[in-house]
Amino acid sequence: MRRAGLALALLLSACAPAASSRVEAERYDAFFLWAGVKPQPVLDRAKTLYLLAGEVRRDGRYVSLRAVPRIGQGEIWLVVRAQSLDWAPETNDQIATELARWLAAGNAVAGLQVDFDASTRGLDRYALFLKTLRGKLAPKFKLSITGLMDWSANADPAALASLTGVVDEVVVQSYQGRETIPGYARYLEKLARVPVPHKVALVQGGQWREPAALKRDPLFRGYVVFLVNPR
């Protein structure tokens, strides 16, 4: 029994991400694929894919960035990068149409993710925007957002609570560009303050050591790796 237990422990340690290393995409199964980033073989193992589908520009107009493929594996989130929250009247309808098109093409579309850098002080106003957006989505689609690490450390508890029942998850970004943000651990140690399910986004090739608090966080749902082109 002791040998069997050791073998199991070694197997689990081989499957788990390294405690402190560069982020190797091959050790994960959830990915961001952005415009201009070439698909990599690691996508063959994807169970969840966050795919940049379009942008809401500063004038509030929606611009599609990708043709609709048929992706035969995994759960798909359509990501809309928002430069503004002052959306044109037709933008919500265009996004709804986009979600329906991807679903009709045979993709397992989980829902919409909004990628917007809402400031910590503006989180309450952002939550109001998201509540309105949620009401315009078909009930079969979930709503995800990206988030800043500063939210967990410095956001007003009431503002964080206002996300409850509005978004299904928050994916917190731990990087800027191609590098992990220095000091990320002190922010993520407080991630449990975010009262909805949350994931942590890592950048491919960035430094990473998992903060101990994540293992104790009941709402932590794992990692998403932001893929980048080789240098």
C-alpha positions in Angstrom: 0.0 0.0 0.0 2.9 2.4 0.7 4.3 1.8 -2.7 1.0 2.4 -4.4 0.5 5.6 -2.4 4.0 6.8 -3.5 3.3 6.0 -7.2 0.0 7.9 -7.0 1.7 10.9 -5.5 4.4 10.9 -8.2 1.8 10.7 -10.9 -0.2 13.6 -9.5 2.9 15.7 -9.1 3.9 15.0 -12.7 0.5 16.2 -13.9 0.4 19.4 -11.8 2.0 22.7 -12.8 5.4 23.3 -11.3 5.5 25.2 -8.1 7.9 27.9 -9.4 8.8 28.2 -13.0 8.1 29.7 -16.3 4.5 29.2 -17.5 4.6 26.2 -19.9 1.3 26.2 -21.8 1.6 22.4 -22.3 0.8 21.9 -18.6 -2.6 23.6 -18.8 -5.9 23.1 -20.6 -7.5 26.5 -20.8 -6.2 29.3 -23.1 -6.7 32.8 -24.4 -6.2 33.1 -28.2 -6.0 36.8 -29.2 -6.0 38.4 -32.6 -2.6 38.2 -34.3 -1.5 35.2 -32.2 -0.9 32.1 -34.3 -2.5 28.9 -33.1 -0.1 26.5 -31.4 -0.2 22.6 -31.1 -1.0 23.0 -27.4 -4.6 24.0 -28.5 -5.2 20.4 -29.3 -5.4 19.7 -25.6 -7.7 22.7 -24.8 -10.8 22.0 -22.7 -11.7 25.7 -22.5 -10.8 28.4 -25.1 -11.3 32.2 -24.7 -11.3 33.5 -28.3 -11.1 37.2 -29.1 -14.0 37.6 -31.5 -14.4 41.3 -31.8 -14.0 44.8 -30.3 -16.2 47.6 -29.1 -14.3 50.7 -30.3 -14.2 54.0 -28.5 -17.1 55.3 -30.6 -19.2 52.4 -29.2 -19.4 50.4 -32.5 -18.8 46.7 -32.6 -16.2 45.3 -35.0 -15.9 41.6 -35.7 -12.3 40.4 -35.9 -12.7 36.8 -36.8 -14.7 34.5 -39.2 -16.8 31.8 -37.6 -14.9 28.5 -37.6 -16.2 25.1 -36.3 -14.1 24.1 -33.3 -14.7 20.5 -32.6 -13.5 20.4 -29.0 -13.8 22.1 -25.7 -15.9 24.9 -24.3 -15.7 28.2 -26.2 -16.0 31.7 -24.7 -16.4 34.6 -27.2 -14.3 37.5 -25.9 -15.2 41.1 -26.8 -12.5 43.6 -26.0 -14.2 46.9 -25.0 -12.5 50.2 -25.3 -15.6 52.0 -24.0 -18.8 51.2 -22.1 -20.8 53.7 -24.1 -22.0 51.1 -26.6 -24.0 52.1 -29.7 -27.7 51.0 -29.6 -27.0 48.2 -32.2 -23.9 46.8 -30.5 -25.8 44.5 -28.1 -27.8 43.1 -31.0 -24.6 42.5 -33.1 -23.0 40.6 -30.2 -26.1 38.5 -29.7 -26.0 37.7 -33.4 -22.4 36.8 -33.2 -23.0 34.4 -30.3 -25.9 32.8 -32.2 -23.7 32.3 -35.3 -20.9 30.6 -33.4 -23.4 28.3 -31.8 -25.2 27.5 -35.0 -21.8 26.5 -36.6 -21.6 23.7 -34.1 -19.4 25.3 -31.4 -19.9 24.6 -27.7 -20.3 28.3 -26.8 -20.4 28.8 -23.1 -21.1 32.5 -23.3 -19.6 36.0 -23.6 -16.5 37.4 -21.9 -16.1 41.2 -21.7 -12.4 42.3 -21.6 -12.5 45.8 -20.1 -10.0 47.4 -17.8 -12.4 48.8 -15.2 -10.6 50.8 -12.5 -10.9 49.7 -9.0 -12.8 52.9 -8.1 -15.1 52.5 -11.0 -16.0 48.9 -10.3 -19.5 49.7 -9.0 -20.3 51.6 -12.2 -19.0 48.7 -14.2 -21.2 46.3 -12.3 -24.3 48.4 -13.3 -23.2 48.2 -17.0 -22.8 44.4 -16.7 -26.2 44.0 -15.1 -27.8 45.7 -18.1 -25.7 43.6 -20.5 -26.6 40.4 -18.7 -30.3 41.2 -19.1 -29.8 41.5 -22.9 -28.0 38.1 -23.2 -30.0 35.0 -24.0 -30.4 32.9 -20.8 -28.4 30.0 -22.3 -25.2 32.2 -22.4 -23.1 32.8 -19.4 -21.2 36.1 -18.7 -17.5 36.3 -17.9 -15.3 39.3 -17.4 -11.6 39.9 -17.1 -10.4 41.6 -13.9 -7.5 43.5 -12.4 -5.5 42.1 -9.5 -6.0 45.3 -7.7 -9.7 44.6 -7.3 -9.0 41.8 -4.8 -6.7 44.0 -2.7 -8.4 47.4 -2.8 -11.9 47.3 -4.1 -14.8 48.3 -1.9 -16.5 45.2 -0.6 -19.9 46.5 -1.7 -18.6 47.0 -5.2 -17.3 43.5 -5.3 -20.6 42.1 -3.9 -22.4 43.9 -6.8 -20.9 41.4 -9.2 -22.7 38.5 -7.5 -25.6 37.2 -9.6 -24.4 39.3 -12.5 -21.3 37.6 -13.8 -20.6 33.9 -13.7 -16.8 34.3 -13.4 -14.0 36.7 -13.2 -10.6 35.9 -14.9 -8.0 38.0 -13.1 -5.0 39.0 -15.2 -1.6 38.6 -13.6 0.4 39.9 -16.5 1.0 43.0 -18.6 2.2 42.4 -22.2 4.5 39.4 -22.1 5.6 39.6 -18.5 4.1 38.6 -15.1 3.4 41.7 -13.0 5.9 42.0 -10.1 4.4 41.5 -6.7 1.4 39.5 -8.0 1.4 37.2 -5.0 0.4 39.9 -2.5 -2.7 40.7 -4.6 -3.7 37.1 -5.3 -3.4 36.2 -1.6 -6.6 38.3 -1.2 -8.4 36.9 -4.2 -10.9 35.2 -2.0 -12.5 38.7 -1.5 -13.9 38.4 -5.0 -17.3 36.7 -4.2 -17.9 35.0 -7.6 -16.0 32.1 -9.1 -12.6 33.3 -10.3 -9.7 32.1 -12.4 -6.2 33.5 -12.8 -4.8 34.3 -16.2 -1.1 33.6 -16.7 1.0 34.7 -19.7 2.9 32.0 -21.6 6.5 32.1 -20.6 6.0 34.4 -17.6 7.2 33.7 -14.1 4.8 32.0 -11.8 4.7 30.6 -8.2 1.3 29.7 -7.0 0.3 31.7 -3.8 -0.6 29.3 -1.0 -4.0 31.1 -0.5 -5.3 29.9 -3.9 -5.4 26.3 -2.7 -7.6 27.4 0.2 -9.9 29.6 -1.9 -13.3 27.8 -2.4 -14.1 30.0 -5.4 -10.8 29.5 -7.3 -11.4 27.6 -10.5 -7.9 27.3 -12.0 -5.8 29.0 -14.7 -6.1 30.3 -18.2 -2.9 30.8 -20.2 -2.6 33.8 -22.5 -0.8 32.4 -25.6 1.9 34.6 -27.3 3.9 34.3 -30.5 7.5 33.1 -30.1 10.0 35.9 -29.9 
